[in-house]
Amino acid sequence: MNKGMGSAIEHGVCLLLIIGGAALILHPAIVSGGLPIATDQILFQAPWEEACPEGIAVSADPLAREQAARFYPWYAFISDSSSRDDSLLWNPLENGGFPFLAVWRTRVFSPFTAPFYFFPVQRALQLSVFLKFLVTGLCAFYVARRLGYRPPFALGAALAFQACGHMMLWTGWPISDVVPWVPLLVLFVEHLALRRVRYWPFGATVAALMLLGGDPETVAGAFFFVAVYFCVRCFAERSGFRAAFVGMLTLAASMGVALCLTAVQVLPYAEFVSLAATRGVSDPGSGLRVGHLVLSFLPHFLGQPPSVTLEGGVPRDFRVVGLLHVGLVQILLLPLWFALRRHVDPLQRQRVESLLAAAGVCFFVALFAGNGLARIPYLNLLGPEHLLAANAFALALLAFSAAEEWLELDPDQCHEAVRRFFFMLPALLGAALILWAIHLSGERPHAPRFPQQIVWFGIVCAITLGLLGFTIFKPWGRFLGYSLACVGFCELYAAFHGALVFTPRDRVFPETPFIRALKSAGVRVGGSGALMGWPLAGNLVPQAYGASGVTLKRHAQFVQQLSEKPLLVRRMGAPALLLTKQDVLGPFASVRPLLQVKHVFSSGTLLFDDLGARPRAWMAYEGRDSNRFDPALLSPTDPPLIELSAPPTSGAGPEAQAQIDPSSTNTEVLVRVTDTRPGVLVLTDAWYPGWQVTVDGVKTAVLPVDGAFRGVSLEKGPHEILFSYVPQSYRLGKQISAAACLLVALGMLHFSVLDIRDRRLLRVQWSDES
């Protein structure tokens, strides 16, 4: 067998093992069809409690609700809209509508969202998560090979990163859409450190893929890591100021081009932030403590994940502190690196130790996340989970570099390295004991299971040391590399698999009789403020409220008035009302004669047809002038507030009927109005820039009505009104993105031409030397 064939077979084996690693992580989904998402919390709410099996409890994970209330409904919307060839610019299901694409975390353009465009939501969710783990391993393997690692050791780094905390603990969050590309970013910065600035198109493309992942905070954390790495590399190589400046400028320029490449996402988001009550992002995690480093050695020290301990009354989630566990094999090989570093090639030594230095800086900055950083603008958005995005990959490269260099030592060097290693190993274990003592002095952990963890630590330690000892007598590279890769992967899988939640298909937003009754109503659902947290959009039921936490400022101001004026809900275009018995006897008692019972549920909630509620589209013939929206002026009995136009004063007369065409889509709403007096057509969908309206084909102004809704002035007679969502930010973003794509394509073409030229020159040089 020739060398090329053998190399291809070995790479094929590594590829199969990476695929197998992703399949093993997701085997509950593959075998039983479970979905890798936590949605059981909704089963304790009335619309779904009929499907709640006995014996399950509300999750203690404070972040679990985000998957049920936000991410799954968004996935369902993408899948449903794509199946209907509808637009994803606007989501009409929550809060009367919101700009779906503009909310960065919806990840409309993320490569890992692609399955939702082609498959039903549940199948797409399985494929999406599998792709995340697969791409994570492949990117890490590719980068390790480009950095000179032999296939077995590149595989070890790939499997270690594939099963890292950011992927295993944050599978359902946008963080896991960003982290898979981190190795490629490290490779790009390595090229910059070697003064290969012509790789900038590669860096811009990688940064764009990360930005499309929907978590700009993690992108910022990763760029902070590589910036530190680049600075340390330049210092270690004693690069001149000019070379360092050019490299850093290239890194910044690549990020700028990446922002232009993703302008189609970034510009709508910038517009959304200025008009949103919330930014649609998660709160950063709490800061870390030095004592939490004990998790590097004992991954379950805080209890079986996902678990929560209390520190000063503040919940601390295993998903954050668990990121400190990068793998026992990596920790045990850390002293080996320092034992043999003097025998390593200078370039490799500078590269690995620069990665280690960057990881250390990121950790120490993460110690102050949520504390010292809270007072620094923009940095206060970064939590430990963002700042530690690249640490697992850096330490995986260090560990398997140490293992690979171990095989290159001659007998004298091996003897010296062993002596130094067994001097450093007790120091490492002593540090673990000190961290354990520090941690215990600050808080008592829940369910430490200390003896079992010590046994597990001892087993991994014995296997790792045994493999290193075996190769002293028989330096078999493939055996050491593949063995350490399997041990490292299995240890990380054992540490984190308890945090992976697989929910049976029939428990993920089941279509109960309650849900079927809401769907049969065929209208937007409103009701009691106590029911605002129900994520009905997960079953594609349009609702006046939204549980995702993404709310436009005007809509939020309107909803805030409901606590004092609950009958304002009748202005939200929701003829179907969900009320509790307390609501019927209390705030809604005065309008009880106009409430027609539609369904009574076992939970005590009642579904009413509100005969006095305004429909989604209606004609207003009276109004109050409002140059500036003041929520305090809202009233369920007074005429609506109308901005930018004089209120209608057409006198008494019958109210014309407004009918919404059933062919209306997410971004186009066609309304037909019968013969009417002069007035204002009110569409109780959210007001937002980018909505345009034509009346009988003539473009006219969209008026804010009651602050939160859309309206348009009509003259006497029948009319056909078309509301269209055509945001200028999206159109401009597409143009900038297209121009940036052309620029990157030209850059890649120039790079290819230079690369071909350099190869030809190299061949000529070789032929001359021969």
Secondary structure, DSSP 4 states (H G I P E B T S, - for coil): --HHHHHHHHHHHHHHHHHHHHHHHTHHHHHH--BSS--GGGGGSTTTGGGPPTT----S-TTHHHIIIIIHHHHHHHHHHHHTT--SS-B-SSTT-B-TTTSGGG-TT-GGGGGGGTS-HHHHHHHHHHHHHHHHHHHHHHHHHHTT--HHHHHHHHHHHHTSHHHHTSTTSTHHHHGGGHHHHHHHHHHHHTT-GGGHHHHHHHHHHHHTTT-HHHHHHHHHHHHHHHHHHHHHHT--HHHHHHHHHHHHHHHHHHHHHTHHHHHHHHHHHHHBSS-S-PPPPPPP-GGGGGGGT-TTTT-SSS-EEEETTEEEEHHHHGGG---HHHHHHHHHHHHHGGGS-HHHHHHHHHHHHHHHHHHHHHHTTTTGGGGSTTGGG--HHHHTTTHHHHHHHHHHHHHHHHTT--HHHHHHHHHHHHHHHHHHHHHHHHHHHHHHHH-PPSS--HHHHHHHHHHHHHHHHHHHHHHHHS--HHHHHHHHHHHHHHHHHHHHGGG---B-GGGSS---HHHHHHHHH-S-EEE-GGGTT--GGGGT--BSS-SSS--BHHHHHHHHGGGT-GGGGGGSS--EEEE-HHHHHTTTGGGGGGEEEEEE-TTS-EEEEETTS--SEEEES--EE-SS--GGG--SSSPPEE-SSPPP---S-PPPPEEE-TT--SSEEEEEEEEE-SEEEEEEEEP-TTEEEEETTEEE--EEETTTEEEEEE-SEEEEEEEEE--HHHHHHHHHHHHHHHHHHHHHHHHHHHHHHHHHHHHHHHHHH-
